[in-house]
Amino acid sequence: MQAAFSYGHWQGRRLDNRSAVDSCDLPVGFPLEEAAAFNQGNPLTSVIGSQGFLVFENAPHLTVILYAYYEDARSFSCGRCTPCRMGTVLIAEALKNAVEGRGSTVDWDEIAETARHMKVSSLCGIGLQSAEPILGAIENFRAELETTEPVAGLQGLKDAKQYVSTATAPCIEACPAHVNVPRYIDYIRDGRPEMAEGVLLKRYPLVGTCGRVCVRPCEAACARRFNEQPIAIRDLKRHAADELGVGSAELFDDAMLKHPAPGVDPHQRIAVIGAGPAGIVCAYHLLRLGRPVDVFEMEQEAGGMARWGIPSYRLPRAELAGETDIVKTLGGHYRYGEKLGRDFHLNDLFAQGYDAVFLGIGCARGQFLGLPDEDQNAQGYLRGLDFLLEVEHSQGTPEGPKPLEGDVVVIGCGNVAMDCCRTARRIVKPGCQVTVAYRRIEASAPADPEEIHAARAEGIRFEFLSAPKRILVENGRVVGIELVRMHQTEPDASGRRAVKPLPGSEFIIPCSYVIAAIGQKMDPTVFIPEDGIALTRWGTIETKENFTTSREGVFAGGDAATGPKTLILAMAQGEAAAKSIDQYLKTREPAFFPRTRLSQIIAKAKLVGACRPTRPLPIEARYTSKFLDPEARSANWEEVEGAMTIEEARQESQRCMRCMRLIAVTTRNPVVEHEPTAPNAATF
């Protein structure tokens, strides 16, 4: 179903469908079906952004739409350059006059000149890109602007909750948590790391943790890559946390719990199962709303896979502990050593008076290779996660990790495989070799390229285009692994190359240990039929977009719902699930996420784009990370990557082009943060 398009200015073209006389061209690049419903039963009435504006049937007057947009532009302007700082003010004031019926007194030619000046002279994307809608309106629909009577909608779209907007950029859209990357980079450039941390704390408390181990989807989208290299966004995030010198828990106090958010019943209790990134972030946002939260964790420390699956040479334990303590600081409680399915079931929690449950139990079960006739009980045959967990648990004992006496082969080339091979390198006896075997080429490896580089520097060998064929076992112990060489096929229709074995290319690597690091999954044995939790065919918890499960009052997110993904995605889902739980407890209706829906429209209509620079920029080298000497670091557990200095952070932050885009939509009805429930329909 498509919304009825009326008129607009889009990608430099005038479009008008209001009379049979005018020619009608539908907007190029905007999928009109997206306008049919922003949320359930609520169609768009306009879209406005750097490509222009589109107006649909039953829309407010054009001046009202433009006025709301340029009021936003004025508030988002960083104020560093006159064209944007003053231009947005002048345009907004002119549109206010038009809304109030004085449009005929405005010098619209002068306003157009102001907008053109913004478009070519502003220093950031807000000024450069927000001029297009007013220019299109003045050029093509001036009669709409030259009002002589106040127009309907004077009370303001925002007050009526019929206006949703975001100032975004490629890095923000690429981040699952939609962190305002340019804003915290601005604060670092200005020497205010505490303000940068504040921007990040709006989304999650694990700032220093994420600044060390995030997979950096933001950097992959950074527009600076078109000039030389992306900005070192993750390193800047870590810098903000390091400069404060305290864990994020120390930035909060108990006073934050004395005034629950409006509509919050402080007697409604929530149980969060799993103290991993998803669970901690879910608890964090619920506690900030003033809701009581207990976090159940089967281990004796919080952090989940960030604590037990990421080695301390990448993520120091003190850093993580200082951030996970925020749950206790905000009034929450950890209940360590309590495991779902062993110590309690879901019915027990509801019987104890909990009003909602969040499942953030992760994917902590590794997988064997599944080769023909493999002996999974053979000594020396290990699953990657089991290996990492055993090493981490032994770190707290007087003896420390047990040395590996013999060569090691790790199968797989994801980030877990990199953690396994680099951990093995630190505990093998001198003279022993660690090898990584992967069935595809290096460029296809899912691991962070920096991790592969670091592993190589530490003396780890790689065998690419090599697939395991059988594990050699003698007297119940691994003695080697047989692999076969692979070759790439020609690209298929999608451009993807498959790999196939080369007949007769088998070879053997003698070894004492084979570590399978080919994936992980959720442990389904934690559930019993009475729990009422449906699983997908992939063995993950079945959830809807609002993180509800098959059982009312139970929500899930993170790896348990998505399969093994990333820390930043798990944290983003923890935040969203907290909002969904809050809405459920208030209304018993499914939550709706306006920012998520707007992001879907942005992606489908390509409203942000790649933000490739349109004018020459100086070549400025990217910050180069500093590492401990490979030979020295491979013998200990010290953090291998050093921190930025204040000057290095300032210089790197200055490379940000602040390529923001202001994008907004208006809707026929108010946008509420829950979906209206159809009559006689179940809420979940």
C-alpha positions as CSV (number, residue, x, y, z in Angstrom):
1,M,0.0,0.0,0.0
2,Q,1.3,3.5,-0.9
3,A,0.5,6.8,0.7
4,A,-1.1,9.4,-1.6
5,F,1.7,11.7,-2.6
6,S,0.7,15.3,-3.1
7,Y,3.6,17.6,-3.9
8,G,7.2,18.4,-3.1
9,H,10.8,19.2,-4.1
10,W,13.0,16.2,-4.2
11,Q,16.6,15.7,-5.6
12,G,16.3,19.1,-7.4
13,R,13.0,18.4,-9.1
14,R,9.6,20.0,-8.6
15,L,6.8,17.5,-8.1
16,D,3.1,18.4,-7.9
17,N,0.1,16.1,-8.0
18,R,-2.5,18.5,-6.8
19,S,-4.3,19.1,-10.1
20,A,-5.0,17.3,-13.3
21,V,-3.2,20.1,-15.2
22,D,0.1,19.7,-13.5
23,S,2.4,16.9,-14.6
24,C,3.0,14.3,-11.9
25,D,6.4,12.7,-11.3
26,L,6.7,10.4,-8.4
27,P,9.8,11.1,-6.2
28,V,12.8,9.1,-7.3
29,G,14.5,7.0,-4.7
30,F,11.9,7.3,-2.0
31,P,9.8,4.1,-1.5
32,L,6.3,5.5,-1.1
33,E,5.1,2.3,0.7
34,E,7.2,3.5,3.6
35,A,4.9,6.5,4.0
36,A,1.8,4.3,4.4
37,A,2.4,3.8,8.1
38,F,5.0,5.2,10.4
39,N,3.5,3.1,13.1
40,Q,0.3,1.2,13.2
41,G,-2.5,3.1,11.6
42,N,-0.5,6.3,11.4
43,P,0.7,7.4,7.9
44,L,3.3,9.9,7.1
45,T,2.2,13.4,6.1
46,S,5.6,14.7,5.1
47,V,9.3,13.8,4.8
48,I,12.0,16.5,4.9
49,G,15.8,16.3,4.7
50,S,18.8,17.1,2.7
51,Q,17.2,15.8,-0.5
52,G,14.2,18.2,-0.2
53,F,10.7,17.6,1.0
54,L,7.7,15.4,0.2
55,V,4.2,16.2,1.2
56,F,1.4,13.6,1.4
57,E,-2.4,14.0,1.7
58,N,-3.8,15.4,4.9
59,A,-0.5,17.2,5.7
60,P,-0.2,20.4,7.7
61,H,0.5,23.5,5.8
62,L,4.0,23.6,4.2
63,T,5.0,26.5,6.3
64,V,4.3,24.6,9.5
65,I,6.4,21.6,8.3
66,L,9.3,23.8,7.3
67,Y,9.1,25.9,10.5
68,A,9.4,22.7,12.7
69,Y,12.3,21.6,10.6
70,Y,14.3,24.8,10.8
71,E,13.6,25.2,14.5
72,D,15.3,21.9,14.8
73,A,18.2,23.0,12.5
74,R,18.7,26.1,14.7
75,S,18.9,23.9,17.8
76,F,21.3,21.4,16.2
77,S,23.6,24.0,14.8
78,C,27.0,23.8,16.5
79,G,27.5,27.6,16.2
80,R,31.0,27.4,15.0
81,C,30.3,29.1,11.7
82,T,28.2,32.2,10.9
83,P,26.4,30.9,7.8
84,C,24.8,28.1,9.7
85,R,24.5,29.8,13.1
86,M,22.8,32.9,11.7
87,G,21.2,31.3,8.6
88,T,19.1,28.8,10.5
89,V,17.9,31.6,12.8
90,L,16.9,33.9,9.9
91,I,15.1,31.1,8.0
92,A,13.2,29.9,11.2
93,E,12.1,33.5,11.9
94,A,10.9,34.0,8.4
95,L,8.9,30.8,8.6
96,K,7.5,31.7,11.9
97,N,6.2,34.9,10.3
98,A,4.6,32.8,7.5
99,V,3.0,30.5,10.0
100,E,1.5,33.5,11.8
101,G,0.1,34.9,8.6
102,R,2.9,37.5,7.8
103,G,4.5,35.5,5.0
104,S,3.8,38.3,2.4
105,T,6.0,40.6,4.4
106,V,9.1,38.4,4.2
107,D,11.8,39.0,1.6
108,W,12.0,35.5,0.4
109,D,14.7,36.3,-2.2
110,E,16.9,37.4,0.7
111,I,16.1,34.2,2.6
112,A,17.0,32.2,-0.5
113,E,20.3,34.0,-0.7
114,T,20.9,33.2,3.0
115,A,20.2,29.5,2.3
116,R,22.5,29.4,-0.7
117,H,25.3,30.9,1.5
118,M,24.7,28.2,4.1
119,K,24.9,25.5,1.4
120,V,28.3,26.5,0.2
121,S,30.0,28.1,3.3
122,S,28.9,26.1,6.4
123,L,31.5,24.0,8.2
124,C,29.3,21.0,9.0
125,G,26.5,18.9,7.5
126,I,23.7,20.6,9.3
127,G,24.4,23.9,7.5
128,L,25.5,22.4,4.2
129,Q,22.6,20.0,3.8
130,S,19.6,21.6,5.5
131,A,19.3,24.5,3.0
132,E,17.8,22.4,0.3
133,P,14.1,22.3,1.6
134,I,13.7,26.0,1.9
135,L,15.4,26.7,-1.4
136,G,13.0,24.2,-3.1
137,A,10.0,25.8,-1.4
138,I,11.0,29.3,-2.4
139,E,11.7,28.3,-6.0
140,N,8.7,26.1,-6.6
141,F,6.0,26.9,-4.0
142,R,6.5,30.5,-3.1
143,A,2.7,31.1,-3.0
144,E,2.5,28.7,-0.1
145,L,5.0,30.8,1.9
146,E,3.5,34.2,1.2
147,T,0.7,33.8,3.7
148,T,-1.6,36.6,4.8
149,E,-3.6,34.6,7.5
150,P,-2.4,32.3,10.3
151,V,-2.3,28.7,9.1
152,A,-3.7,25.7,10.8
153,G,-1.2,23.9,13.0
154,L,0.2,26.9,14.8
155,Q,0.3,25.1,18.1
156,G,3.3,23.1,16.7
157,L,3.8,19.6,15.4
158,K,6.2,18.8,18.2
159,D,3.7,19.6,20.9
160,A,1.2,17.4,19.2
161,K,3.7,14.6,18.9
162,Q,3.2,14.5,15.1
163,Y,6.9,15.3,14.4
164,V,9.8,12.9,14.6
165,S,13.3,14.0,13.7
166,T,17.0,13.1,14.1
167,A,20.3,14.7,13.4
168,T,22.3,11.8,12.2
169,A,25.3,10.8,10.2
170,P,26.6,7.5,8.6
171,C,28.5,6.6,11.7
172,I,25.4,7.1,13.9
173,E,23.2,5.0,11.6
174,A,25.8,2.3,11.5
175,C,26.0,2.0,15.3
176,P,23.3,-0.3,16.6
177,A,23.0,1.9,19.7
178,H,22.7,5.1,17.6
179,V,25.4,6.8,19.7
180,N,25.9,10.4,18.7
181,V,29.4,10.0,17.6
182,P,30.1,13.5,16.2
183,R,28.9,15.0,19.4
184,Y,31.2,13.1,21.7
185,I,34.1,13.7,19.3
186,D,33.3,17.5,19.5
187,Y,33.6,17.3,23.3
188,I,36.9,15.5,23.1
189,R,38.2,18.1,20.6
190,D,37.2,20.8,23.1
191,G,39.0,19.1,25.9
192,R,35.9,18.0,27.8
193,P,36.1,14.2,28.1
194,E,33.5,14.2,30.9
195,M,31.0,15.6,28.5
196,A,32.0,13.0,25.9
197,E,31.4,10.3,28.5
198,G,28.1,11.8,29.3
199,V,27.0,11.4,25.6
200,L,28.0,7.7,25.7
201,L,26.3,7.1,29.1
202,K,23.0,8.0,27.6
203,R,23.2,4.7,25.8
204,Y,25.3,2.4,27.9
205,P,27.5,2.3,31.0
206,L,30.3,0.1,29.5
207,V,32.1,3.0,27.9
208,G,35.7,1.9,28.5
209,T,34.8,-1.7,27.7
210,C,33.3,-0.7,24.4
211,G,36.2,1.6,23.7
212,R,38.5,-1.5,23.7
213,V,36.6,-4.3,22.1
214,C,33.9,-2.8,19.9
215,V,34.0,-4.1,16.3
216,R,33.6,-0.5,15.1
217,P,30.8,-0.5,12.6
218,C,30.8,3.3,12.9
219,E,34.4,3.4,11.5
220,A,33.4,1.3,8.5
221,A,30.7,3.9,7.6
222,C,32.9,7.0,8.4
223,A,32.9,9.4,5.5
224,R,36.5,10.3,6.2
225,R,37.5,7.0,4.5
226,F,36.9,8.7,1.1
227,N,39.7,11.1,1.9
228,E,42.2,8.9,3.5
229,Q,41.2,6.7,6.5
230,P,38.2,6.6,8.9
231,I,38.5,8.4,12.2
232,A,39.7,6.3,15.1
233,I,36.3,6.5,16.8
234,R,36.7,3.5,19.1
235,D,40.1,4.9,20.4
236,L,38.4,8.3,21.0
237,K,35.7,6.6,23.0
238,R,38.3,4.8,25.1
239,H,40.1,8.1,25.6
240,A,37.0,9.7,27.0
241,A,36.7,6.9,29.6
242,D,40.5,6.8,30.4
243,E,40.7,10.5,30.9
244,L,38.1,10.4,33.7
245,G,40.2,7.9,35.6
246,V,37.1,6.3,37.3
247,G,34.6,3.7,36.4
248,S,31.3,5.0,35.1
249,A,29.7,3.7,38.3
250,E,31.4,6.5,40.2
251,L,29.7,9.1,38.1
252,F,26.3,8.3,39.6
253,D,24.8,8.4,43.1
254,D,21.9,7.0,45.0
255,A,20.0,10.3,44.7
256,M,19.0,9.3,41.1
257,L,16.6,6.7,42.5
258,K,14.7,9.1,44.8
259,H,12.5,10.4,42.0
260,P,11.1,7.7,39.7
261,A,10.2,8.7,36.2
262,P,6.6,9.8,35.5
263,G,4.2,6.8,35.4
264,V,6.7,4.5,37.1
265,D,5.4,2.3,39.9
266,P,8.5,1.8,42.1
267,H,6.9,-1.4,43.6
268,Q,7.0,-3.3,40.3
269,R,10.1,-5.5,40.3
270,I,12.1,-6.8,37.3
271,A,14.4,-9.8,37.1
272,V,17.2,-9.6,34.6
273,I,18.8,-13.0,33.9
274,G,22.4,-12.8,32.8
275,A,24.9,-10.1,33.8
276,G,26.4,-9.8,30.3
277,P,26.3,-6.6,28.2
278,A,22.6,-7.0,27.3
279,G,21.5,-7.7,30.8
280,I,23.6,-5.0,32.4
281,V,22.5,-2.3,30.0
282,C,18.8,-3.4,30.4
283,A,19.2,-3.1,34.1
284,Y,21.0,0.2,33.8
285,H,18.2,1.9,31.9
286,L,15.4,0.4,34.1
287,L,17.2,1.5,37.3
288,R,17.6,5.0,35.8
289,L,13.8,5.1,35.5
290,G,13.5,4.3,39.2
291,R,12.5,0.6,38.7
292,P,13.8,-2.0,41.1
293,V,16.0,-4.6,39.4
294,D,17.7,-7.8,40.5
295,V,20.3,-9.3,38.2
296,F,20.7,-13.1,38.3
297,E,24.1,-14.4,37.2
298,M,25.4,-17.9,37.3
299,E,29.0,-16.8,37.7
300,Q,30.5,-15.0,40.7
301,E,31.3,-11.8,38.7
302,A,29.4,-9.6,36.3
303,G,30.2,-9.1,32.7
304,G,29.1,-12.2,30.9
305,M,31.2,-13.0,27.8
306,A,33.0,-9.6,28.2
307,R,34.3,-10.9,31.5
308,W,34.9,-14.6,30.7
309,G,35.3,-14.7,27.0
310,I,37.5,-11.7,26.2
311,P,41.1,-12.1,27.6
312,S,42.4,-9.5,30.0
313,Y,45.2,-8.4,27.6
314,R,42.4,-6.9,25.6
315,L,40.0,-5.9,28.4
316,P,41.5,-5.3,31.9
317,R,39.3,-6.8,34.6
318,A,39.4,-3.6,36.7
319,E,38.0,-1.6,33.8
320,L,35.0,-3.9,33.4
321,A,34.4,-4.2,37.1
322,G,34.3,-0.4,37.5
323,E,31.6,-0.2,34.9
324,T,29.5,-3.2,35.9
325,D,29.3,-1.9,39.5
326,I,26.9,0.8,38.1
327,V,24.0,-1.6,38.7
328,K,24.8,-1.6,42.5
329,T,25.4,2.1,42.5
330,L,21.9,2.8,41.0
331,G,20.3,0.5,43.6
332,G,20.2,-2.8,41.8
333,H,21.3,-6.1,43.2
334,Y,23.4,-8.9,41.7
335,R,22.5,-12.4,42.7
336,Y,25.6,-14.4,41.9
337,G,25.8,-18.1,41.5
338,E,22.1,-18.5,40.5
339,K,21.5,-20.2,37.2
340,L,18.3,-20.4,35.3
341,G,17.2,-24.0,34.9
342,R,19.4,-25.2,37.7
343,D,18.5,-23.0,40.7
344,F,15.2,-21.5,39.5
345,H,12.7,-21.4,36.7
346,L,10.6,-18.6,35.2
347,N,7.5,-19.6,37.2
348,D,9.6,-19.3,40.4
349,L,10.4,-15.7,39.6
350,F,6.8,-14.7,39.0
351,A,5.8,-16.5,42.2
352,Q,8.4,-14.4,44.0
353,G,6.6,-11.3,42.9
354,Y,8.6,-10.2,39.8
355,D,6.4,-8.3,37.3
356,A,8.7,-8.8,34.3
357,V,11.7,-10.8,33.3
358,F,14.5,-10.1,30.8
359,L,16.5,-13.0,29.4
360,G,20.0,-11.9,28.5
361,I,21.6,-15.3,28.9
362,G,23.9,-15.1,25.8
363,C,25.4,-17.8,23.7
364,A,28.0,-19.4,26.0
365,R,28.0,-22.9,24.6
366,G,30.8,-23.6,22.1
367,Q,30.6,-26.1,19.2
368,F,32.8,-29.0,18.1
369,L,33.8,-29.3,14.4
370,G,31.4,-32.2,13.7
371,L,33.9,-34.1,11.6
372,P,33.3,-37.8,10.7
373,D,34.1,-40.1,13.6
374,E,35.6,-37.4,15.8
375,D,36.2,-38.3,19.4
376,Q,34.8,-35.3,21.3
377,N,36.2,-36.8,24.5
378,A,39.8,-37.0,23.2
379,Q,42.2,-35.2,25.5
380,G,43.4,-32.0,23.8
381,Y,40.2,-31.5,21.7
382,L,38.6,-28.4,23.0
383,R,35.7,-26.0,22.2
384,G,36.9,-22.4,21.9
385,L,34.6,-20.9,24.6
386,D,35.3,-23.7,27.0
387,F,39.0,-23.1,26.6
388,L,38.7,-19.3,27.2
389,L,36.4,-19.9,30.2
390,E,38.8,-22.4,31.8
391,V,41.8,-20.0,31.3
392,E,39.9,-17.1,32.8
393,H,38.7,-19.1,35.8
394,S,42.2,-20.3,36.5
395,Q,43.5,-16.7,36.5
396,G,42.2,-16.3,40.0
397,T,44.0,-19.3,41.4
398,P,47.5,-19.3,42.8
399,E,48.7,-21.7,40.1
400,G,47.3,-19.7,37.2
401,P,46.5,-21.1,33.8
402,K,47.8,-24.6,33.2
403,P,50.5,-24.5,30.5
404,L,49.8,-26.2,27.2
405,E,52.5,-28.8,26.5
406,G,52.6,-29.1,22.7
407,D,51.6,-27.4,19.5
408,V,48.1,-25.9,19.1
409,V,45.8,-25.6,16.1
410,V,42.8,-23.3,16.2
411,I,40.1,-23.9,13.7
412,G,38.2,-20.8,12.6
413,C,39.1,-17.1,12.1
414,G,36.5,-15.0,13.9
415,N,37.2,-12.9,17.0
416,V,36.8,-15.8,19.3
417,A,39.4,-17.8,17.3
418,M,41.7,-14.8,17.6
419,D,41.2,-14.7,21.4
420,C,41.9,-18.5,21.5
421,C,45.1,-18.4,19.5
422,R,46.5,-15.4,21.3
423,T,45.6,-16.9,24.7
424,A,47.1,-20.2,23.7
425,R,50.3,-18.3,22.7
426,R,50.6,-17.0,26.2
427,I,50.4,-20.4,27.9
428,V,52.2,-22.8,25.6
429,K,55.5,-24.1,26.6
430,P,58.5,-22.4,25.0
431,G,59.2,-23.7,21.5
432,C,55.6,-24.8,20.8
433,Q,53.7,-23.4,17.8
434,V,50.2,-22.0,17.6
435,T,48.5,-22.2,14.1
436,V,45.2,-20.9,12.9
437,A,43.4,-22.8,10.0
438,Y,40.6,-21.2,8.1
439,R,38.7,-22.5,5.1
440,R,38.5,-19.2,3.2
441,I,40.9,-16.4,2.3
442,E,42.1,-13.9,4.8
443,A,39.9,-11.1,3.4
444,S,36.8,-13.2,4.1
445,A,37.7,-13.8,7.8
446,P,35.1,-12.4,10.2
447,A,37.8,-11.4,12.7
448,D,38.9,-7.8,13.1
449,P,41.9,-7.3,10.7
450,E,43.7,-5.7,13.6
451,E,43.3,-8.9,15.6
452,I,44.8,-10.9,12.8
453,H,47.7,-8.5,12.5
454,A,48.3,-8.6,16.3
455,A,48.2,-12.4,16.2
456,R,50.8,-12.6,13.5
457,A,53.0,-10.2,15.3
458,E,52.9,-12.5,18.3
459,G,54.2,-15.4,16.2
460,I,51.0,-17.2,15.3
461,R,50.9,-19.0,11.9
462,F,47.9,-18.9,9.6
463,E,46.8,-21.5,7.1
464,F,44.2,-19.9,4.9
465,L,42.1,-21.9,2.4
466,S,42.5,-24.9,4.7
467,A,39.6,-26.9,6.0
468,P,39.7,-29.6,8.7
469,K,39.1,-33.2,7.5
470,R,39.8,-35.4,10.6
471,I,41.3,-35.2,14.0
472,L,44.1,-37.7,14.7
473,V,43.8,-39.4,18.0
474,E,46.1,-42.0,19.6
475,N,45.5,-43.6,23.0
476,G,42.7,-41.1,23.7
477,R,44.8,-38.0,23.0
478,V,45.0,-35.6,20.1
479,V,48.2,-36.0,18.1
480,G,47.4,-34.0,15.0
481,I,44.8,-32.8,12.5
482,E,44.4,-33.5,8.8
483,L,43.4,-30.6,6.6
484,V,42.6,-30.2,3.0
485,R,43.5,-27.3,0.8
486,M,40.6,-25.3,-0.6
487,H,40.2,-23.2,-3.7
488,Q,37.8,-20.4,-4.6
489,T,35.2,-20.9,-7.3
490,E,34.2,-18.3,-9.9
491,P,31.9,-15.6,-8.5
492,D,28.2,-16.5,-8.6
493,A,25.4,-14.1,-9.6
494,S,25.7,-12.3,-6.4
495,G,29.5,-11.9,-6.8
496,R,30.2,-14.3,-3.9
497,R,32.9,-17.0,-4.3
498,A,32.4,-20.4,-2.8
499,V,35.3,-22.7,-1.7
500,K,35.8,-26.3,-2.7
501,P,38.4,-28.8,-1.6
502,L,41.3,-29.6,-3.9
503,P,41.5,-33.4,-4.4
504,G,44.7,-34.9,-3.2
505,S,45.8,-31.8,-1.3
506,E,45.4,-33.3,2.2
507,F,48.2,-32.5,4.7
508,I,48.7,-33.1,8.4
509,I,49.8,-30.7,11.2
510,P,51.1,-32.6,14.2
511,C,49.7,-31.1,17.4
512,S,48.6,-31.8,20.9
513,Y,45.6,-29.5,21.0
514,V,42.8,-28.7,18.5
515,I,40.6,-25.8,19.5
516,A,37.3,-25.5,17.6
517,A,36.4,-21.9,17.4
518,I,33.7,-22.1,14.7
519,G,30.7,-20.6,16.5
520,Q,28.7,-20.8,19.6
521,K,25.0,-21.1,20.6
522,M,22.6,-20.7,23.5
523,D,22.2,-23.5,26.0
524,P,18.6,-24.6,25.5
525,T,18.7,-26.9,28.6
526,V,18.1,-23.8,30.8
527,F,14.4,-23.9,29.8
528,I,11.7,-26.4,30.7
529,P,8.3,-26.7,29.0
530,E,6.6,-24.9,31.8
531,D,8.7,-21.8,31.0
532,G,6.7,-21.3,27.8
533,I,9.6,-19.9,25.9
534,A,9.6,-20.7,22.1
535,L,12.9,-21.1,20.3
536,T,13.7,-20.5,16.7
537,R,15.0,-23.2,14.4
538,W,18.5,-21.8,15.0
539,G,18.1,-22.4,18.7
540,T,17.7,-18.8,19.8
541,I,14.9,-17.3,21.8
542,E,12.0,-16.3,19.5
543,T,11.3,-12.6,19.9
544,K,9.3,-9.8,18.2
545,E,10.6,-6.4,17.3
546,N,9.7,-5.1,20.7
547,F,11.7,-7.9,22.4
548,T,8.7,-9.7,23.7
549,T,8.8,-13.5,23.8
550,S,6.1,-16.2,23.6
551,R,5.4,-15.7,27.3
552,E,3.7,-12.6,28.5
553,G,5.9,-10.5,30.7
554,V,9.1,-12.2,29.5
555,F,11.5,-10.3,27.2
556,A,14.8,-11.2,25.6
557,G,17.7,-9.6,23.8
558,G,21.4,-9.9,23.0
559,D,23.0,-13.1,21.7
560,A,20.3,-15.3,23.2
561,A,17.8,-13.7,20.7
562,T,20.1,-12.9,17.8
563,G,22.7,-15.6,17.9
564,P,26.4,-14.7,18.6
565,K,26.8,-11.1,17.3
566,T,28.6,-8.2,18.8
567,L,28.9,-6.4,22.2
568,I,27.5,-3.1,20.8
569,L,24.4,-4.9,19.3
570,A,23.8,-6.7,22.6
571,M,24.0,-3.4,24.5
572,A,21.6,-1.7,22.0
573,Q,19.1,-4.4,22.5
574,G,19.4,-4.2,26.2
575,E,18.5,-0.5,26.1
576,A,15.6,-1.1,23.7
577,A,14.3,-4.0,25.8
578,A,14.3,-1.8,28.9
579,K,12.1,0.7,27.1
580,S,9.8,-2.2,26.1
581,I,9.6,-3.5,29.6
582,D,8.9,0.0,30.9
583,Q,6.1,0.4,28.4
584,Y,4.6,-3.0,29.2
585,L,4.5,-2.3,32.9
586,K,2.8,1.1,32.2
587,T,0.2,0.1,29.6
588,R,0.4,-3.7,29.0
589,E,0.8,-2.8,25.3
590,P,3.7,-3.5,22.9
591,A,6.3,-0.8,22.8
592,F,7.0,1.2,19.7
593,F,10.4,2.8,18.9
594,P,10.1,6.0,16.8
595,R,13.9,6.3,16.4
596,T,14.2,2.7,15.2
597,R,11.3,3.2,12.7
598,L,12.9,6.5,11.4
599,S,16.2,4.7,11.0
600,Q,14.4,2.0,8.9
601,I,13.1,4.8,6.6
602,I,16.5,6.4,6.4
603,A,18.1,3.2,5.3
604,K,15.4,2.2,2.8
605,A,15.3,5.7,1.2
606,K,19.0,6.3,1.5
607,L,18.3,9.6,3.2
608,V,21.8,9.9,4.7
609,G,23.9,8.3,2.0
610,A,27.7,7.9,2.2
611,C,28.4,11.6,2.7
612,R,31.3,11.6,0.3
613,P,33.1,14.9,0.6
614,T,32.1,17.4,-2.1
615,R,35.0,19.7,-1.7
616,P,38.8,19.1,-1.3
617,L,40.1,18.2,2.2
618,P,43.7,18.2,3.4
619,I,45.2,14.7,3.9
620,E,45.5,14.1,7.6
621,A,46.9,10.8,8.8
622,R,44.8,8.6,11.1
623,Y,45.9,8.0,14.7
624,T,48.2,5.0,14.9
625,S,47.5,2.8,17.9
626,K,50.4,2.0,20.2
627,F,51.1,-1.6,21.3
628,L,53.4,-3.4,23.6
629,D,56.4,-5.2,22.0
630,P,55.0,-8.5,20.6
631,E,57.7,-10.7,22.0
632,A,57.3,-9.2,25.5
633,R,53.5,-9.1,25.6
634,S,53.0,-12.7,24.4
635,A,54.4,-13.9,27.7
636,N,52.1,-11.9,30.0
637,W,48.5,-10.7,30.4
638,E,49.1,-6.9,30.4
639,E,46.9,-4.8,28.2
640,V,48.6,-4.8,24.8
641,E,47.1,-1.6,23.4
642,G,48.1,1.8,24.8
643,A,45.9,4.8,25.3
644,M,45.8,8.1,23.3
645,T,47.4,11.1,24.8
646,I,45.3,14.3,25.2
647,E,47.1,15.8,22.2
648,E,46.7,12.7,20.0
649,A,42.9,12.7,20.9
650,R,42.6,16.3,20.0
651,Q,44.3,15.9,16.7
652,E,42.3,12.9,15.8
653,S,39.0,14.5,16.8
654,Q,39.7,17.4,14.5
655,R,39.6,15.0,11.5
656,C,35.8,14.6,12.0
657,M,33.9,16.2,9.2
658,R,30.7,16.4,11.3
659,C,28.7,15.2,8.2
660,M,25.4,15.5,10.0
661,R,22.0,15.3,8.2
662,L,18.8,16.6,9.8
663,I,15.9,14.3,8.8
664,A,12.3,14.6,9.9
665,V,8.9,13.2,9.3
666,T,5.4,14.3,10.2
667,T,2.5,12.0,10.9
668,R,-1.3,12.2,10.7
669,N,-1.8,11.2,14.3
670,P,0.3,11.6,17.4
671,V,3.3,9.2,17.7
672,V,3.1,7.3,21.0
673,E,5.7,4.9,22.3
674,H,3.4,2.0,22.3
675,E,1.3,0.4,19.6
676,P,-2.5,0.6,19.9
677,T,-4.0,-2.8,20.5
678,A,-6.7,-3.9,18.1
679,P,-10.0,-4.8,19.7
680,N,-10.1,-8.4,21.0
681,A,-6.5,-8.9,20.0
682,A,-3.9,-10.3,22.4
683,T,-1.3,-7.8,23.3
684,F,1.5,-10.3,22.9
